[in-house]
Amino acid sequence: MKTIITPIYNGIRARNFFRTDTYRELIKDSNIRLVVVVPSTKVEYYKKEYPETNVVFEPLDILGETTWGRNLNLAALNLLNTNTIRLKQVLAYYKHHSKLKLVFWRIFNRVLSPLPFVMSAVRWLDKFEPTDSQVAALLARYKPDLVVIPDIVFSVDRIFIRAAKRAGFYTLGMVRSWDNLTSKGVVQILPDKLIVHNSTMKEEAIKLAGMSAKDIYVSGPPQFDWHFRSRNMGREEFMKSLNIPVDRRLVLAAPFFNDYVKSSVNIINTLTDAINDGRLPKNLHLIIRYRPTNAEIPAGMLKPSEHYTITRPCEARFTVVNEQSPVEDYEHSQADVELLMNSLAYSDVVINTISTLSVDAAAMDKPVINVRYDGDPNVPLKYGVKIFYHGHDHYEMIERSGGVRLAWTPDELIDQINMYLKDPSIDREGRARIVAEQLEFTDGLSGRRVAEAIKKYLNAR
């Protein structure tokens, strides 16, 4: 039996692994023992959800890196030569109001990030960060044949890959999300092999992380396999499950991004007002989808209406120790996954701000509108659309695709909804371009490809 160790310390990463064919294909092989290292507060949940006999859940609460490690990571973040990082510096200014820090980090980035030796310097300096003794002991106990790092830019995963590489274990890395290589800084420790979602990410891994092309495998994102499979629940059954009249047309509305909810509330109230006064069809219904991390909308902020239904995914909540302090995390149940898939499949239009939901919608050929105005004109600048939503490297590809419409005013938003309701084929070519660029595969087999790649590297050892 061969042993794989992987740390899972993030709810999204857990969904993308456990709720996909990646996990199911791996555990089919009785010659594989899968050791999953998780926060102690999640162990019992995982054991109940995933009771397979060749899976071991090891509780380990990671306290984070030393002061040296945290400062090095801050420098690495600001040394990446991308527009997203420079945008993050501006956002930090609006949050902390320190012009001195903004000027310092901007000069730091502009002067040093283009230099060819920057990545090597960061990785040399990482050698001075001590190996985590708990992780080292765990690796010594299990002696894994392969260490799978599901998120090479996440701090906890960096602690694992550091310990694994120093102890001589073979490492296979992955990138959790489409923006990670352009937004999280210089990758401090490279894995031996890397799995990415698409060819664009492969190019980013070569250019921005310094990976060799021969060590990168393009799999497609496993969590998007669900989009290309038939639904277990029909439209009428889905509508009845949410107590929505079956003759309603649906708009999936998720205009949330941060903890400031007043702008989102005002956008939703604008839409229900438009339904009531006839600017939008009377048979329109909003499925309001919270993000898992969203703050609850206080009672009384949303106007009463029979034209919306609120859905909030991820009721399984946990407090985990991360970065030396407790943080809140969540887990996606299978019902959460199916709620998203059905909400997309049976909606006529999808509204969000800047989100993977645009790619989700495009994968199902659903018209997408991105809100580009502040629902609350008095929103604090650090939460404002004008500050945050322009200049992200990964999202500019979405905007250039022609597959999304940008609504700059409430009237534009209403007009675009009406346009798509009348003719959902508008912008279909752009949506297809998003799918081709971001997903690359539409066969529903990406999870299986990831599992096969893991087994390939495991058996090559």
N, C-alpha and C positions, 0 to 999 in steps of 0.2 A: 504494500500500500504506500502511495506517495502522498506527501502532506503539502497542502497549500495554506498559508497564513495570509489573512487580509484584515485590515482594520476598517470598521464601518462606524463612523462617528458623526454622520450627518443624515438627516431624514430623507433628503432628496437622493443622496447616494444609495441609501438603503432601498428606496423604491426602485431605482434604476438597476439594482443588482438582484434583490430578492423577488421582486414582482415581474421579472422578465425571464426569458428562456436562458439567460446566462446562468442563473442559479439552477434552474430545473435541469439543464443539460449536464451541468457539473455533478449534481448529486445522483444522477442516473448511474454514474460510473462507480461501482463498488470498490474499485482500486484507488479511489481518491478519498482522502480524509481532508475535510475543509474545516479549518480552525478560524473562526471569526472573532476578532477582538472588538469588544463593544463597551460602552459605558455601563457601569454596574447597575444603574437604575433601569436599563433596558433588557437585562438578561432574561428575566422571567417572561417578558413579552415575546422575545424572540424564540425562546424555547417552546412556547405555546404555539406560535405562528408557524414555526419551521421545525417540526419534530423529527426530521430525518435522522437515521442512526449514524450516518457518516459525517455529521456536522457537530462540531464542538463550539460552544459559545464561551469565550474567556472574558470575564469582567476585568476591566482595567481602566481606572480613571486617570487620564493624562493631565498633569498639572501645567504643561506648557514648557516653553523654552526659557533659558536664563535671560537675564537682562541683555547680555551680549547678543543672544540669538534674536531677541525681539527687535533690538536696534538694527541688527544686520538685515532682518526682514523688512524693516521700514526703509532702509537704504535700497534694498533690492526692489521694493515696490516702486520707488521713485527713479530707478535706473532703467526702467523699461522704456524704450523709445516708441511710444504709441500715443495717439491722440487721447485715448481713454484715460491714460495715466495723467496727462496734463489736465484733462477735465476733472479728474478726481482731486487734483491739487486745488482747483478753483472751488470745488464743493467743500473741501476741508476749510477753505477760507470762510465761506459763508456759514459754516457750522461753528467755527472757533474764533473767527474775527481777528486773526493774527496775520497782518500784512507781512511782517518780518518772515514768518514761516513760509508764506506763499512765495515771496521773492526768493528766499533761500532754496526751496525745493524746486522752483522753476529754473533757476540758474543751474542748480545741481543736475537737473534732468537735461537741460539743453546743452550743457557743456560736456557732461560725461557719458550720457546714454549712447551717443553715436560712436564712441571709441570702441575699437575692435576687441580690446582686452577686458572689457567690463565684465562679461559673463565669467571669464576665467578668474578674475579677481574676486568676484562674489563667491565663487565655489572654493577658492583657496581660503578665504576668510571663514567660510563655514566650517573648516576643519578645527577651528578653535571653539566651536560649540560642543560641549560634552555630550557623549552618548547617554541617552536616557537609560538608567540602570534597570528599571522595570521592564522595558521593552527588550533590552539585551538579555535579561534573564528568561523572558518568555521565548525568545528565539532560540536560546541555548537549550531550553527544555524540549521544544518540539523539533528542532533541527529541520526546518521546512525545506522541501525541494524547490519551492518557489514562493516568493513573497509578492503578492499582488497589491499594488498601491492604487486604490481607486480614484485618488484625487491628488495629483502630484504638487498642487499649489496650496493645499490645505495644510495648516500648521501641524495638526496631529499626524497626518500622513507623512509630512516631512520628517517628523521625529522617528517614524517607523522606517522610512527608507534610509535615513541616516544610520540608524543602528544596523539595519540589514546589510547595507553596502560595506560598512566598516568590519562587519563580522564575516564577510565573504559570501553572503547568500545571494542567489540570483533574483533579480527584481524585474517585475513587469508593471509598468505604470499605465494609468489611464487619465483622461481629462474629463472631469465631471460634466462641464457645461460648455456651450459654444463660445462664451466670452472669456473663459479663464486664461487662455494664453495671451490675450491682449490687455487684460485688466488686473492681473494679480501680481505683476512684477516679474523680475528675472527669476527663472526657475533655479533654485539654489543647488539642488541635487538631482542629477539625471538618472533615470532608471536604465537598466540594461536594454530593455525593449519598451516600446510605447504603443498603445492602442488609441486611435483617435476616431472621431465620428465621420469625417469627410476629408476630401482632398485639400480644402482650404485650411483646415486645421493642421494637416500634414505640412503644408507650406509654412504655416506659422511656427510649428514645432521646429522646423529646420532653421528658419530665419531668426525667430525670437528666443528659442530655447537652445539652439545649437545641437539638436539631435541629428544623427546621420539618417539619411533617407532609408537606408537598408534596414534600420532598426525600428521603423515605424510601420504599423499595420492599420489600414483603414477598414473599419468594420460596419459603419453606420451606427446610429444611436439605438440601443436595444429598446428603450422606453417608447420609441415610435413604432415598434412592431405592432402595437395594439391598433394603431390608426388604419392599418391595411388589412384588418381582419373583420369578419362579420360580427355584428352586435348580438349579444345574448338577449337583449331586451328590445322589443319593437317600440316604435314611436308612441303609439297610444298607451302602451303599458308604462312607458317612461313618464309621459305627461300625467297619468293617473297617480303614479308614485309620488309626484310632487304636488298633487292636487291642483293641476293646471287644466283648465278646460281644453279638450282635445282639438277644438277648432282654432285655437290661438296659433299665431306665428311667433317664433321665438327669436329673441336677441340675447346672446350670451354677453353680459356686461360685466367687465372686470376692470373698472377704471381706478384700480388701487396700485400703489407702489410702495408707500412708506407708512409710517404711523400717523401721518396727518390725514384724517378722513374727511374733513369738511369739504375739500374740493371734490372728492369722489361723491359725497352725499349730494352736493349741489348739481353735479352732472346727472345723477340718477333722478333727482327731483325735476330737473329740466325735461328729461325724457318722459316721465310720467305726466307732467303738465302738457307736453306735446301730444300725448295719446288722448288726454282728456279734451283738449281743445281742437283736435282734428288735424293737427300738423303731421302727426303720425297715425297709421291705421288704428282703428278702434279695437281690432282683434290682435294687436301686438302685445306680447308679454315679455318682460325682462327676467331672465335668470341671472340674478346677481351672484357672482362668484367671488367670495373672499379669497385672498391668498392665504396660505397656511399661517403666515406670520403676521397677518393684519390684526390691528387692534379692533376690538368690537365697536361697532357703531353705537354710540349712546342712544338710549331710548328717546324718541321724540324728534330726532334729527331728520329721519326720512319721513316724507309726507305719507299718510295712509293711502294705500292704493290697492286695488284688486288686480293690478297689472304688473306686479313683480313678485318673485319668490326668491328668498335668500338661501343660498347654499354655502355652507362653510365646511371645507374638507378637513380631514386630519383631526379627529376628535381625540385620538391617542396622543397625549401630551406627556412630556417628561422633563424633569430638571436634571441636567447633566453637568459634570465638572469639566470645564474646558477653558483653556487659557487662564488657569489659576482662579477662576471664579465660576459660580453656577450660572448656567444659561438655560434658556428654554428651547426645547427641541420637540419634534413631532414625528409621527410615523404615518405613512399612507397604508390604509387597509386596502384589500382588494375592492371593497365597495367604493372607496375613494377613487380608485383608478377607473372603475366603471362609471362613476358619476361624471367624471371629466369626459370620458369617451362618449357617453350618451348625450351630455350637454352640447358637445361639439357636433355630433352626428345629426342631431335633430334641430339645431339652430339654423336660422336663415342668414344671420349676420353675427360677427364677433367683434366686440369693442374692447380694447385695452389701451395701455399707454405705451410702454416699451417692455416687451415680455416675450418669453418663449411661446406664450399663447398664440402669437402671430404665426409661428411655425406650425403649431398644433392645428390651427385653423386651415392654413394653406395645405397641410397634408390631407385634409378632408375636403379640399376645394371649397372652403367657406369664405365668403367675402370678409375682409378685415379692415377695420377702421382704427387708427391710432389717434388718441386724443392729444392735441398739442397746445391746449390752452389750460389755464388754471380755473377750475370751477369756482374757487374762492379768490376774488381779486386781491384780497388782503393776506394771501398765504405767505408765511415766512419764506424769505428767499431761499433758504437751504432746502425747502421742499418744493420750490417752484419748477414748473415745467420748463420755463425759459432758461433756467440754469442747468437743469439736470439732463434734459432729454435731447440734447444736440451734441454730436461729436463722438459718440461711442463707435469705435472701429467696427465691432461685430454687427451693430445694428444698422450702420450705414449701408451694408450689403442688402439688408431687408428693404430699406427705403429706396435704394437704387433699382431694385428688382421690378418695380412697377406692380407689385402684388399687394400693396397696402395703400390705403388712402389716409392722408393726414388731415385731421379736422382742426382748424385754427380758431374756430368760433363755435358757439352753440348752434347757430343757424347752419353752419357747414356740416356739423355732425348730423343734424336732423335731415338735411338734404341728401347726404351720402347714404344714410339708412334707407330713405325712400328710393334712391336710385338703385341700390342693391336689391331691395325687395322686388322692384319691378323687373330687374334683369340681373340675376346672380352670375351670369356668364361674364360680366364686365370684369376686367383685370385677371381673367383666368390664366392667361399666358404668364403674367407676372407671378401668380401663385405657383404655377408649375416651375418657374425659375427658382423660387425660394426652395421648393422641394428638392430640385436637382442640386442646388448649391449647398443646402444645409443638411439634407438627409442622405442624398446620393443613392440610397437603396430604397426601393418601394416593395420589396418582396416579403416583408415581414419576417426576415430571417437574421436580422442584425444580432440579436441576442445569441442565436446559435453560432454565428461567426465569432463572436467574442469568446464563447465557451470553447470552441474549437481552437482558437488561437492560444488560449490559456493552456489547454491540454497539449498543444504542440510544443510550447515552450517548457512545459512541465516534463514531458517525456523526452525532450532533447537533453535533459540534464543527466 
